[in-house]
Amino acid sequence: VIFLCFLIVVMDGFDVVIMGFVGPSLKEAWHLSNSDLAPVLSAALFGLTFGALTAGPIGDRYGRRKVLIANVFIFGFFTLLVAFANGIWSMIVYRFIAGLAMGGIMPMVATLAKEYSSERRSALMVTIVFAGLTVGAAGGGFLAAWMIPLWGWHSVFIFGGIVPILLSGFMLFKLPESLGFMVHTGAPAAKIRQIVER
């Protein structure tokens, strides 16, 4: 669970700052000014704000596992769509929706990481998971610097989209539901016991 949450946050960190990596190449390819690019750069950040505010209540209602998997898939899918955007406005919409999903990830992974850690090490495990944000942001810069000269700016969005989509599929089989949510919603005791014993 901790490893999966870490990978999710790595890709979240990568996709949050992805526009910064491709901005100069995009400006050159589409002949954009800084003011043209500004809404694209900020669209995901606005989405992040709204996503972070709404994720908790949605997770409490539908389950943290479901919401987390959906968010990872959505931000991957809309990041992938950016690679095929045909104009600034479609790119802004795609980045905003991806930002909404990315904003909903951190509250979910924090809850799961804490619940599936031993009490003595829960703070350490949550810190390790959140460190993935820096790993994704910093490592993404090196990756983009290698990919853009070879395959163009589109390749960074293709990578940033496909990996979360694949990760969401893996999560369907390997990521358990929040135990707190299961207890709160009256899930069968046998099902809860099975997860705890595993």
Protein Blocks (a to p, Z undefined) as FASTA:
>chain_A
ZZmmmmmmmmmmmmmmmmmmmmmmmmmmnopafklmmmmmmmmmmmmmmmmmmmmmmmmm
nopklmmmmmmmmmmmmmmmmmmpcbfklmmmmmmmmmmmmmmmmmmmmmmmmmmpcfkl
mmmmmmmmmmmmmmmmmmmmmmmmmmmmmnojklmmmmmmmmmmmmmmmmmmmmccdfkl
mmmnopafklmmmmmmZZ
